[in-house]
Amino acid sequence: MSVVDIKIPSPGESITEVEIGSWLKSDGDFVQVDETICEIESDKATLPLIAENSGKLKIILNEGDTAGVGDVACTIDTSGTSPENIKTDNSAAEKSKLNETSSGSAKSIESSLSADATISQHSIAYTDGHPSPAAKKMMAESAVSNLSGSGPGGRVTKQDIQQHLSNVPESSSSTAETKKHADSQIFSGLRNIKRERMSRLRRKLAERLVSVKNETAMLTTFNEVDMSAVVELRSQNKDSFLKKHNVKLGFMSLFTKACTEALELFPAVNARIDGNEIVFHDYVDMGIAVSAPKGLMVPVVRNAESLSLAQIEIEIARLAQRARENILSIDEMEGGTFSITNGGVFGSMLSTPIINPPQSAILGMHNIVERPMAVDGKIE
């Protein structure tokens, strides 16, 4: 019997402990080498725990437990046999037994085959579409059922559910029915309470935001900008841009490029304070705020000043997708020199965004709307 310890990996130089997020496999499951078996949460990102060997899983640390780097999260018994091998061995043994007892009565053989069929059907019914713990929670939240899984043995994974949700258009009738049901619950006098454990990332984010407000002298200024030229530029070029670069021309790349030009003129805004010194950067690593399932993420577009609009759009799309899938690495979120947050996607007109330390400033862009304005004494 050979048992391998699976230890908590190091997420980064400054991180010494993590929290067990969710197990994607159950205790006693057979796991394959290089398979993701658990999600662990650090102060900055959600990271995968990978099976280093194939075998039977024994979970040691439970969901929500805090562990240090190097602690044993689980063990894998490499002498364990996969369900496929067990099924093959059982089939071979049964076949041999039937051959040895071929002189037996037809009734006995018929009974044996019937028992085999029952076992086989039971096995298929359990594995086909059986969700992992994380997938099961997501299915309940999304009201999804009867999915065919792409994981080992037909197991439903989080990726299967995300793919299903992206392919199913929202039905206006079902939306109306859901709203009607919600309204009926509200007016029926129900007073339910739901408690949900905050992820380590979200707790850390809350602590940092409060700390920044208490420890920095923040000043927010509000300015209106005539976006007519930018809107017209985008409208005239979006089709040809998409055809040439295979990516849509959005406002974020234009905002980012404009910021890099402004930061070159005002380098102090692209600087940070380190003790009694001001550290200036001759490059712009632009943080882009992204709303993700587990909280606000700020991945970084490196050397934004040297990128084209198309390159910026491609990188923003890549980082945003990784943020929504909770697979951003620590390196992809560290070292920004300036940040942009776009409240306009939520219809927001004004806000007071909080600085992402140790940066010196953040730009909040908001909703673009049409309204009459006085220009050179005329209403336009």
C-alpha positions as CSV (number, residue, x, y, z in Angstrom):
1,M,0.0,0.0,0.0
2,S,1.5,3.4,-1.1
3,V,-0.1,6.6,0.3
4,V,1.0,10.0,-1.2
5,D,0.5,13.2,0.8
6,I,-1.0,16.1,-1.2
7,K,0.3,19.3,0.4
8,I,-0.9,22.9,0.2
9,P,1.3,24.6,-2.5
10,S,2.7,28.1,-2.1
11,P,0.5,30.7,-3.8
12,G,3.1,33.4,-3.7
13,E,6.1,34.8,-1.7
14,S,4.0,36.9,0.8
15,I,1.3,34.3,1.4
16,T,1.8,31.8,4.2
17,E,-1.7,30.4,4.7
18,V,-4.8,29.6,2.7
19,E,-8.4,28.5,3.2
20,I,-9.9,25.3,1.8
21,G,-12.6,26.6,-0.6
22,S,-14.5,23.6,-2.1
23,W,-13.7,20.0,-2.7
24,L,-14.4,19.0,-6.3
25,K,-14.1,15.3,-5.4
26,S,-15.6,13.4,-2.5
27,D,-13.8,11.4,0.2
28,G,-13.2,7.9,-1.2
29,D,-13.4,8.9,-4.9
30,F,-10.8,7.6,-7.3
31,V,-8.9,10.5,-8.8
32,Q,-6.7,10.7,-11.9
33,V,-3.2,12.2,-12.0
34,D,-3.2,16.0,-12.8
35,E,-6.9,16.2,-12.0
36,T,-8.1,19.3,-10.1
37,I,-9.5,17.9,-6.8
38,C,-10.0,21.1,-4.7
39,E,-10.1,24.9,-4.9
40,I,-8.0,26.7,-2.3
41,E,-8.5,30.4,-1.5
42,S,-5.7,32.8,-0.7
43,D,-6.0,36.5,0.1
44,K,-5.6,37.3,-3.6
45,A,-6.9,34.5,-5.7
46,T,-8.5,31.1,-5.9
47,L,-6.0,28.3,-6.8
48,P,-6.4,24.7,-7.9
49,L,-5.1,21.7,-5.8
50,I,-3.9,19.1,-8.3
51,A,-3.7,15.3,-7.8
52,E,-0.1,14.3,-8.1
53,N,-1.0,10.6,-8.5
54,S,-3.9,8.5,-9.5
55,G,-5.6,6.6,-6.7
56,K,-8.2,6.7,-3.9
57,L,-8.7,10.1,-2.2
58,K,-8.9,10.6,1.5
59,I,-9.8,14.2,2.6
60,I,-8.0,15.5,5.7
61,L,-8.8,19.3,5.6
62,N,-12.5,20.2,5.4
63,E,-14.1,23.1,3.5
64,G,-13.5,26.4,5.4
65,D,-10.4,25.1,7.2
66,T,-7.4,27.4,7.4
67,A,-4.1,25.7,6.5
68,G,-0.5,26.8,6.1
69,V,1.7,26.3,3.1
70,G,3.0,22.7,3.2
71,D,0.2,21.3,5.3
72,V,-1.3,18.0,4.1
73,A,-4.7,18.6,2.6
74,C,-5.5,15.0,1.6
75,T,-3.8,11.7,0.8
76,I,-4.0,9.5,-2.3
77,D,-3.8,5.7,-2.0
78,T,-2.0,4.8,-5.2
79,S,-2.8,1.1,-4.7
80,G,-6.5,1.9,-5.2
81,T,-8.1,0.6,-8.3
82,S,-10.2,2.7,-10.7
83,P,-13.9,2.0,-11.1
84,E,-13.2,1.1,-14.7
85,N,-10.6,-1.5,-13.8
86,I,-12.9,-3.0,-11.1
87,K,-15.7,-3.3,-13.6
88,T,-13.4,-5.0,-16.1
89,D,-12.0,-7.4,-13.5
90,N,-15.5,-8.2,-12.3
91,S,-16.7,-8.9,-15.8
92,A,-13.7,-11.1,-16.5
93,A,-14.2,-13.1,-13.3
94,E,-17.9,-13.4,-14.0
95,K,-17.2,-14.7,-17.5
96,S,-14.8,-17.2,-16.2
97,K,-17.3,-18.4,-13.6
98,L,-20.0,-18.8,-16.2
99,N,-17.6,-20.8,-18.5
100,E,-16.7,-23.1,-15.5
101,T,-20.3,-23.7,-14.7
102,S,-21.6,-24.0,-18.2
103,S,-23.0,-27.4,-17.3
104,G,-25.3,-25.8,-14.7
105,S,-29.0,-25.3,-15.2
106,A,-30.2,-22.6,-17.6
107,K,-32.2,-21.1,-14.8
108,S,-29.1,-20.5,-12.7
109,I,-27.3,-18.8,-15.6
110,E,-30.3,-16.6,-16.3
111,S,-30.4,-15.5,-12.7
112,S,-26.7,-14.7,-12.7
113,L,-27.0,-12.6,-15.9
114,S,-30.0,-10.8,-14.4
115,A,-28.0,-9.9,-11.3
116,D,-25.1,-8.6,-13.6
117,A,-27.5,-6.4,-15.5
118,T,-28.9,-5.0,-12.2
119,I,-25.4,-4.1,-11.0
120,S,-24.5,-2.5,-14.3
121,Q,-27.6,-0.4,-14.5
122,H,-27.1,0.7,-10.9
123,S,-23.5,1.8,-11.7
124,I,-24.6,3.8,-14.8
125,A,-27.4,5.5,-12.9
126,Y,-25.0,6.7,-10.2
127,T,-22.2,8.0,-12.4
128,D,-24.1,9.4,-15.3
129,G,-24.7,13.0,-14.6
130,H,-23.7,12.8,-10.9
131,P,-22.4,16.3,-10.0
132,S,-19.3,17.2,-8.0
133,P,-20.0,19.0,-4.7
134,A,-19.2,22.4,-6.2
135,A,-21.2,21.6,-9.3
136,K,-24.2,20.5,-7.2
137,K,-24.2,23.8,-5.4
138,M,-24.1,25.7,-8.7
139,M,-26.9,23.6,-10.2
140,A,-29.1,24.4,-7.2
141,E,-28.4,28.1,-7.5
142,S,-29.0,28.1,-11.3
143,A,-32.1,25.8,-11.2
144,V,-30.3,23.4,-13.6
145,S,-31.0,19.7,-13.7
146,N,-30.6,16.6,-15.9
147,L,-27.2,17.5,-17.3
148,S,-24.8,15.1,-19.1
149,G,-21.3,15.5,-17.5
150,S,-18.0,15.6,-19.3
151,G,-15.9,14.6,-16.3
152,P,-14.7,11.1,-15.4
153,G,-17.5,8.5,-15.3
154,G,-19.9,11.1,-16.6
155,R,-19.6,13.4,-13.6
156,V,-21.0,16.9,-14.0
157,T,-18.4,19.6,-13.6
158,K,-18.7,23.4,-13.1
159,Q,-17.6,23.9,-16.7
160,D,-20.5,21.8,-17.9
161,I,-23.0,24.0,-16.0
162,Q,-21.3,27.2,-17.3
163,Q,-21.4,25.9,-20.8
164,H,-25.1,25.0,-20.4
165,L,-26.0,28.4,-19.0
166,S,-24.2,30.2,-21.8
167,N,-26.1,28.2,-24.5
168,V,-29.6,28.6,-23.0
169,P,-31.3,31.9,-23.9
170,E,-33.3,33.5,-21.1
171,S,-37.0,32.9,-21.6
172,S,-39.1,36.0,-21.0
173,S,-42.0,33.8,-19.9
174,S,-39.9,32.0,-17.4
175,T,-38.4,35.3,-16.2
176,A,-41.9,36.7,-15.7
177,E,-42.9,33.5,-13.9
178,T,-39.9,33.7,-11.6
179,K,-40.7,37.3,-10.8
180,K,-44.3,36.4,-10.1
181,H,-43.2,33.7,-7.8
182,A,-40.8,36.0,-6.0
183,D,-43.5,38.7,-5.6
184,S,-45.9,36.1,-4.2
185,Q,-43.3,35.1,-1.6
186,I,-42.7,38.7,-0.6
187,F,-46.4,39.5,-0.1
188,S,-47.1,36.2,1.6
189,G,-45.2,37.5,4.6
190,L,-42.3,35.1,4.5
191,R,-39.3,36.3,6.5
192,N,-36.5,33.8,5.6
193,I,-32.9,34.4,6.4
194,K,-29.9,32.9,4.6
195,R,-26.4,32.9,5.8
196,E,-23.4,32.2,3.5
197,R,-19.8,32.0,4.4
198,M,-17.6,34.7,3.0
199,S,-14.7,33.5,0.9
200,R,-11.2,34.4,2.2
201,L,-10.8,36.6,-0.9
202,R,-13.9,38.6,-0.2
203,R,-13.1,39.0,3.5
204,K,-9.6,40.2,2.6
205,L,-11.0,42.6,0.1
206,A,-13.4,44.1,2.7
207,E,-10.5,44.5,5.1
208,R,-8.3,46.2,2.5
209,L,-11.1,48.7,1.4
210,V,-11.8,49.8,5.0
211,S,-8.0,50.0,5.6
212,V,-7.5,52.2,2.6
213,K,-10.3,54.6,3.5
214,N,-8.9,54.9,7.0
215,E,-5.2,55.3,6.1
216,T,-5.2,57.4,3.0
217,A,-6.2,61.0,2.3
218,M,-8.4,60.3,-0.6
219,L,-9.9,63.1,-2.8
220,T,-12.5,62.5,-5.4
221,T,-13.1,64.9,-8.3
222,F,-16.0,64.7,-10.8
223,N,-15.6,65.8,-14.4
224,E,-17.9,65.6,-17.4
225,V,-16.4,64.8,-20.8
226,D,-18.0,65.3,-24.2
227,M,-17.8,61.7,-25.6
228,S,-19.3,62.5,-28.9
229,A,-16.1,62.2,-30.9
230,V,-15.2,58.9,-29.1
231,V,-18.7,57.4,-29.7
232,E,-18.6,58.4,-33.4
233,L,-15.0,57.0,-33.8
234,R,-16.1,53.7,-32.3
235,S,-19.3,53.6,-34.3
236,Q,-17.5,54.2,-37.6
237,N,-14.7,51.7,-37.0
238,K,-16.2,48.9,-34.9
239,D,-17.2,46.7,-37.9
240,S,-13.8,47.0,-39.7
241,F,-12.0,46.6,-36.4
242,L,-13.8,43.4,-35.6
243,K,-13.1,42.0,-39.1
244,K,-9.4,42.9,-39.0
245,H,-8.6,41.9,-35.4
246,N,-11.4,39.4,-34.5
247,V,-12.2,41.3,-31.4
248,K,-14.8,44.0,-30.7
249,L,-13.7,47.6,-30.2
250,G,-14.9,48.7,-26.8
251,F,-14.6,51.8,-24.7
252,M,-12.2,50.2,-22.2
253,S,-9.3,50.1,-24.7
254,L,-9.9,53.8,-25.6
255,F,-10.1,54.7,-21.9
256,T,-6.9,52.7,-21.2
257,K,-5.0,54.3,-24.1
258,A,-6.1,57.8,-23.0
259,C,-4.9,57.1,-19.5
260,T,-1.5,56.0,-20.6
261,E,-1.1,59.3,-22.5
262,A,-2.2,61.3,-19.5
263,L,0.0,59.4,-17.1
264,E,3.1,60.2,-19.3
265,L,2.3,63.9,-18.8
266,F,1.7,63.5,-15.1
267,P,4.1,60.8,-13.8
268,A,3.3,61.4,-10.2
269,V,-0.2,60.0,-10.6
270,N,1.5,56.8,-11.9
271,A,3.8,56.6,-8.9
272,R,3.6,55.1,-5.4
273,I,5.0,56.0,-1.9
274,D,7.5,53.7,-0.3
275,G,8.5,54.9,3.1
276,N,9.9,58.4,2.7
277,E,10.4,58.0,-1.1
278,I,8.3,58.4,-4.2
279,V,8.7,55.5,-6.7
280,F,8.1,56.6,-10.3
281,H,7.4,54.1,-13.1
282,D,8.3,54.6,-16.7
283,Y,5.7,52.1,-17.7
284,V,2.0,51.7,-17.1
285,D,0.6,48.4,-15.7
286,M,-3.1,49.1,-15.9
287,G,-5.4,47.5,-13.4
288,I,-8.9,46.7,-14.8
289,A,-11.6,46.2,-12.2
290,V,-13.7,43.1,-13.0
291,S,-16.8,41.9,-11.2
292,A,-16.3,38.2,-10.5
293,P,-18.4,35.5,-8.7
294,K,-16.2,35.6,-5.7
295,G,-15.7,39.4,-5.5
296,L,-14.0,42.3,-7.2
297,M,-10.9,41.3,-9.1
298,V,-8.3,43.8,-10.5
299,P,-6.2,41.9,-13.1
300,V,-3.3,43.9,-14.7
301,V,-2.7,44.7,-18.3
302,R,1.1,44.9,-18.5
303,N,2.9,47.7,-20.4
304,A,-0.4,49.2,-21.6
305,E,1.5,52.2,-23.0
306,S,3.1,50.1,-25.7
307,L,0.0,48.1,-26.7
308,S,-2.3,48.8,-29.6
309,L,-6.1,49.1,-29.1
310,A,-6.6,45.6,-30.4
311,Q,-3.9,44.1,-28.1
312,I,-5.5,45.9,-25.1
313,E,-9.0,44.6,-26.0
314,I,-7.7,41.0,-26.4
315,E,-5.8,41.2,-23.1
316,I,-8.8,42.7,-21.2
317,A,-11.1,40.0,-22.6
318,R,-8.7,37.2,-21.6
319,L,-8.2,38.5,-18.1
320,A,-11.9,39.2,-17.5
321,Q,-12.8,35.6,-18.6
322,R,-10.2,34.2,-16.3
323,A,-11.5,36.3,-13.5
324,R,-15.1,35.1,-14.0
325,E,-13.8,31.5,-14.0
326,N,-11.8,32.1,-10.8
327,I,-8.5,31.0,-12.3
328,L,-6.5,34.2,-12.2
329,S,-3.0,33.7,-11.0
330,I,-1.3,35.9,-8.3
331,D,1.1,37.3,-11.0
332,E,-1.9,38.5,-13.1
333,M,-3.2,40.7,-10.3
334,E,0.0,42.1,-8.7
335,G,2.0,45.1,-9.5
336,G,-0.5,47.5,-11.1
337,T,0.6,51.2,-11.2
338,F,-2.9,52.7,-12.0
339,S,-6.4,51.4,-12.2
340,I,-9.7,51.9,-14.1
341,T,-13.1,50.9,-13.0
342,N,-16.1,51.2,-15.3
343,G,-19.4,51.7,-13.3
344,G,-21.1,52.6,-16.6
345,V,-21.8,48.9,-17.3
346,F,-24.2,49.0,-14.3
347,G,-25.8,52.3,-15.4
348,S,-24.0,54.3,-12.7
349,M,-23.6,58.0,-13.3
350,L,-21.3,58.9,-10.4
351,S,-19.3,57.1,-7.7
352,T,-16.3,57.4,-5.4
353,P,-14.0,54.5,-6.3
354,I,-11.5,53.4,-3.7
355,I,-7.8,53.5,-4.5
356,N,-6.1,50.1,-5.0
357,P,-3.0,50.3,-2.7
358,P,-0.1,51.0,-3.1
359,Q,-1.3,52.9,-6.2
360,S,-1.9,56.7,-6.0
361,A,-5.1,57.0,-8.0
362,I,-7.9,55.3,-9.7
363,L,-10.2,56.5,-12.6
364,G,-13.9,55.7,-12.5
365,M,-15.7,55.9,-15.8
366,H,-19.5,56.0,-15.9
367,N,-22.6,55.9,-18.0
368,I,-22.5,57.6,-21.4
369,V,-25.8,59.4,-22.0
370,E,-27.3,61.8,-24.4
371,R,-28.6,65.1,-23.0
372,P,-28.7,68.8,-24.1
373,M,-25.6,70.8,-23.3
374,A,-24.6,74.5,-23.7
375,V,-21.8,74.7,-26.3
376,D,-20.5,78.2,-27.2
377,G,-23.8,79.7,-26.0
378,K,-25.9,77.3,-28.0
379,I,-27.9,74.3,-26.8
380,E,-26.6,71.1,-28.5
